[in-house]
Amino acid sequence: MSGRVSELLAEKITLAEKFLQKYGAELVGATEELEAFVHTDGAFFQEKVEKRLWKRGEDYIRVDKMLFSKGPFIVLEFSDRPEGPYEDADPFPYDLPVDEFEAEIRFDLGLDPA
């Protein structure tokens, strides 16, 4: 993944977290995980990533990225316990316009009907 795409993903994760705050989530901590990636050239690598942990109502929420052949996606992960396990909501493209990006967050939070 190019450096510019990594920067854009980090910006979108921050935006998603701002929307979580807007809709009542509170930052309660962070978790650190080892993530594995495979480059298109077949090279395998791992990196430690920190995910901020949010609480909204009874849900613990983390924002993560997923890499698909169509490109990077953003996904909200939900659990009823801070230590997990976490279940992914439906991922959505990271490069959506801001209003559509916010609509995806609202949908995942159950604020908008399907």
Secondary structure as a PSIPRED ss2 file (coil, helix, strand):
# PSIPRED VFORMAT (PSIPRED V4.0)

   1 M C   1.000  0.000  0.000
   2 S C   1.000  0.000  0.000
   3 G H   0.000  1.000  0.000
   4 R H   0.000  1.000  0.000
   5 V H   0.000  1.000  0.000
   6 S H   0.000  1.000  0.000
   7 E H   0.000  1.000  0.000
   8 L H   0.000  1.000  0.000
   9 L H   0.000  1.000  0.000
  10 A H   0.000  1.000  0.000
  11 E H   0.000  1.000  0.000
  12 K H   0.000  1.000  0.000
  13 I H   0.000  1.000  0.000
  14 T H   0.000  1.000  0.000
  15 L H   0.000  1.000  0.000
  16 A H   0.000  1.000  0.000
  17 E H   0.000  1.000  0.000
  18 K H   0.000  1.000  0.000
  19 F H   0.000  1.000  0.000
  20 L H   0.000  1.000  0.000
  21 Q H   0.000  1.000  0.000
  22 K H   0.000  1.000  0.000
  23 Y C   1.000  0.000  0.000
  24 G C   1.000  0.000  0.000
  25 A C   1.000  0.000  0.000
  26 E E   0.000  0.000  1.000
  27 L E   0.000  0.000  1.000
  28 V E   0.000  0.000  1.000
  29 G E   0.000  0.000  1.000
  30 A E   0.000  0.000  1.000
  31 T E   0.000  0.000  1.000
  32 E E   0.000  0.000  1.000
  33 E E   0.000  0.000  1.000
  34 L E   0.000  0.000  1.000
  35 E E   0.000  0.000  1.000
  36 A E   0.000  0.000  1.000
  37 F E   0.000  0.000  1.000
  38 V E   0.000  0.000  1.000
  39 H C   1.000  0.000  0.000
  40 T C   1.000  0.000  0.000
  41 D C   1.000  0.000  0.000
  42 G C   1.000  0.000  0.000
  43 A C   1.000  0.000  0.000
  44 F E   0.000  0.000  1.000
  45 F E   0.000  0.000  1.000
  46 Q E   0.000  0.000  1.000
  47 E E   0.000  0.000  1.000
  48 K E   0.000  0.000  1.000
  49 V E   0.000  0.000  1.000
  50 E E   0.000  0.000  1.000
  51 K E   0.000  0.000  1.000
  52 R E   0.000  0.000  1.000
  53 L E   0.000  0.000  1.000
  54 W E   0.000  0.000  1.000
  55 K E   0.000  0.000  1.000
  56 R E   0.000  0.000  1.000
  57 G C   1.000  0.000  0.000
  58 E C   1.000  0.000  0.000
  59 D E   0.000  0.000  1.000
  60 Y E   0.000  0.000  1.000
  61 I E   0.000  0.000  1.000
  62 R E   0.000  0.000  1.000
  63 V E   0.000  0.000  1.000
  64 D E   0.000  0.000  1.000
  65 K E   0.000  0.000  1.000
  66 M E   0.000  0.000  1.000
  67 L E   0.000  0.000  1.000
  68 F E   0.000  0.000  1.000
  69 S C   1.000  0.000  0.000
  70 K C   1.000  0.000  0.000
  71 G E   0.000  0.000  1.000
  72 P E   0.000  0.000  1.000
  73 F E   0.000  0.000  1.000
  74 I E   0.000  0.000  1.000
  75 V E   0.000  0.000  1.000
  76 L E   0.000  0.000  1.000
  77 E E   0.000  0.000  1.000
  78 F E   0.000  0.000  1.000
  79 S E   0.000  0.000  1.000
  80 D C   1.000  0.000  0.000
  81 R C   1.000  0.000  0.000
  82 P C   1.000  0.000  0.000
  83 E C   1.000  0.000  0.000
  84 G C   1.000  0.000  0.000
  85 P C   1.000  0.000  0.000
  86 Y C   1.000  0.000  0.000
  87 E E   0.000  0.000  1.000
  88 D E   0.000  0.000  1.000
  89 A C   1.000  0.000  0.000
  90 D C   1.000  0.000  0.000
  91 P C   1.000  0.000  0.000
  92 F E   0.000  0.000  1.000
  93 P E   0.000  0.000  1.000
  94 Y C   1.000  0.000  0.000
  95 D C   1.000  0.000  0.000
  96 L C   1.000  0.000  0.000
  97 P C   1.000  0.000  0.000
  98 V H   0.000  1.000  0.000
  99 D H   0.000  1.000  0.000
 100 E H   0.000  1.000  0.000
 101 F H   0.000  1.000  0.000
 102 E H   0.000  1.000  0.000
 103 A H   0.000  1.000  0.000
 104 E H   0.000  1.000  0.000
 105 I H   0.000  1.000  0.000
 106 R H   0.000  1.000  0.000
 107 F H   0.000  1.000  0.000
 108 D H   0.000  1.000  0.000
 109 L C   1.000  0.000  0.000
 110 G C   1.000  0.000  0.000
 111 L C   1.000  0.000  0.000
 112 D C   1.000  0.000  0.000
 113 P C   1.000  0.000  0.000
 114 A C   1.000  0.000  0.000
